[in-house]
Amino acid sequence: MAKRFLDIGLADTTPHPLNLEIDSAEGVWLETVDGRKIFDAICGVGVSSFGHGNKVITDLLHTQVDSCLHTMVYGEFINKRTAEAGELLSSLLPDQLNTTYFVNSGAEAVEGALKLAKKHTGRRKFVAFNGGYHGNTSGALSVSSNAERKAPFMPLLEGVDFLEFNGSLFQIDDSYAGVIVETVQGDAGVRIPDKAWLQELRAKCDEAGIVLIFDEVQCGIGRTGKAFAFEHYGVVPDILCLGKALGGGVPIGAFVSSREMMEGLSDNPKLGHITTFGGNPLATSGAVGALRLLTDLDWNRIETQGASWEKQLLAHNSVKTVRRIGLYFYVEMESADVVTETVMKGLDEGVLLFWFLSVPNAFRLSPPLNMSDDEAELGIELILKSLPL
Ligand SMILES: Cc1ncc(COP(=O)(O)O)c(C=O)c1O
């Protein structure tokens, strides 16, 4: 394979891609074209949470491929899998989150949520949080905090104010349409909010008539050891953004609200959000599979495996800190160079580790949520072997 994607006529996102050429993937394993087996401790950054090639998902996909693919733009025709995915999602969520708009990606879910908050309130401004990452389309980038990554693309959305995650909420008043927050911040290094802080945020939004948006594109769908991260905090958002693991490996996003709020997108003007592939039957077949599997996850096993990995990582002298919730890990090391060494050694040892975008001196872990205890033991053994002595 060429060194850079650009050399074969494909866009690059980085001058130094890992460039692994994957032949197949099954369960916790990736297999390269040259026959190497690599334990996947990343899951495509939180996508393949139910393991690669999970038959519950692939059977639904095969059936759908044999039935039909795209038949019409979203919002005109209906497919039974799209309806089923929406019903399943509602059945897993609190009553007020009963209406789903399926879209194509996490970033599009965020775009839809921002538009819906504006439409609902008639206001324009947003509160977002330092460390937050919400995607790379212009609206999603506007509410993301990494200034260096935004600089070349300015101007973005106006009227976005950034507050400290877990910090003072004093500034929030009724001039804002919405507050957007990752329930657990991912790219900032698995930053876990205080329960009281999220509850205060909910109360502030209620007081000022602000739409509270939880971005669970990465921390939702089981990653934190509960079906949705907000369940840890006893706080329900007005809009929930999902993506990544929701499609079981097929591209998808979704934003979910009350029916009353979502109606704002179909009227005055109609077609308030249009997306050709939203609710695509193949994508929502993947979602049906993922949501069925979500209900079968063993939360006790996830917690036991997570706690065991955490303990073993913390006991290693090259690891400075671990932050963890469920099977979602931030592992801090001495420096960015040590992290890169570790990721590269991981590939030699047969385990995939990966960087954060915004925290250079730590690596992330987000292994499959349904790995067996034997697989979990093997996974941590390979990770420990990859750490510097
Ligand atoms: C919290 C969060 N929101 C939104 C996104 C954007 O999702 P996508 O890359 O599917 O557009 C991501 C992607 O990493 C994310 O982690």
The ligand as an SDF file (V2000), in Angstrom:
LIG
                    3D

 16 16  0  0  0  0  0  0  0  0999 V2000
  -18.7590   13.4800   20.7020 C   0  0  0  0  0  0  0  0  0  0  0  0
  -18.7400   13.4770   19.2080 C   0  0  0  0  0  0  0  0  0  0  0  0
  -19.6560   14.2030   18.5360 N   0  0  0  0  0  0  0  0  0  0  0  0
  -19.7010   14.2150   17.2040 C   0  0  0  0  0  0  0  0  0  0  0  0
  -18.7790   13.5250   16.4570 C   0  0  0  0  0  0  0  0  0  0  0  0
  -18.8240   13.5780   14.9650 C   0  0  0  0  0  0  0  0  0  0  0  0
  -19.2200   12.3560   14.4260 O   0  0  0  0  0  0  0  0  0  0  0  0
  -18.8860   12.0050   12.8930 P   0  0  0  0  0  0  0  0  0  0  0  0
  -17.4040   11.8530   12.8090 O   0  0  0  0  0  0  0  0  0  0  0  0
  -19.6740   10.7560   12.6360 O   0  0  0  0  0  0  0  0  0  0  0  0
  -19.3760   13.1510   12.0910 O   0  0  0  0  0  0  0  0  0  0  0  0
  -17.8000   12.7640   17.1080 C   0  0  0  0  0  0  0  0  0  0  0  0
  -16.7940   12.0100   16.3480 C   0  0  0  0  0  0  0  0  0  0  0  0
  -15.7730   11.5930   16.8330 O   0  0  0  0  0  0  0  0  0  0  0  0
  -17.7800   12.7450   18.5220 C   0  0  0  0  0  0  0  0  0  0  0  0
  -16.8480   12.0420   19.1940 O   0  0  0  0  0  0  0  0  0  0  0  0
  1  2  1  0
  2  3  1  0
  2 15  2  0
  3  4  2  0
  4  5  1  0
  5  6  1  0
  5 12  2  0
  6  7  1  0
  7  8  1  0
  8  9  2  0
  8 10  1  0
  8 11  1  0
 12 13  1  0
 12 15  1  0
 13 14  2  0
 15 16  1  0
M  END
$$$$
